[in-house]
């Protein structure tokens, strides 16, 4: 199983850099040098981490017990379908979600002056892929009786649906691209921190791997960041618009 462990080590390395890089663009001055430089680092790491996670999850789907011999929970090890579902199909879905959000968020800011470039084939294919992966995650969760897999699939369905809506809606506001950028890249941060808390806990605290609290912490924190930054964008735009009207 050396390819699996090689993928895991590479996944940890890129994911760790991404975990740290995430906070620089979140906390630094928006549009500044550090925001742009570390935003690029974060995006690259998310694309790499998500791609490697696809390889890890594929190995797990093919050999769930062989790839998870480190798991000490005897009940879990007696149920290969449970391992395949959680660490295979659900991880595959989260990997595609992470790639989707990182790519979509990057294009949102890169093509802010030419929205038509956002309609490139990879961006559209990723929206379709995340919807299919989310539906499959929910289905696999239903088959093995894991409501967590069903619940978390809603995020992917909402992501693909709202992204497609933005990509094809006929008219967009002046700050829509920025709100999409915030939503997507903070969403990618939520995804990687969720994987860190949940899947990482398997090695240190196996009994917490499926604890809803481990999944809720990154989600609640990330949603708070998204709402705050989108509110800040609206506040600054309103102040700028009021200043322009006053000057005229």
PEKACOR-V943109 format. One record per helix or strand of 3 or more residues. SS is the DSSP state (2 for helix, 1 for strand). FROM is the first residue (numbers start at 1). LEN is the number of residues. Records with the same first field share a line. If there is no record, write none. Layout:
# PEKACOR-V943109
SS->FROM-LEN + FROM-LEN
This chain:
# PEKACOR-V943109
2->2-26 + 33-30 + 66-3 + 74-4 + 80-31 + 115-5 + 121-24 + 147-22 + 176-23 + 201-4 + 206-3 + 212-36
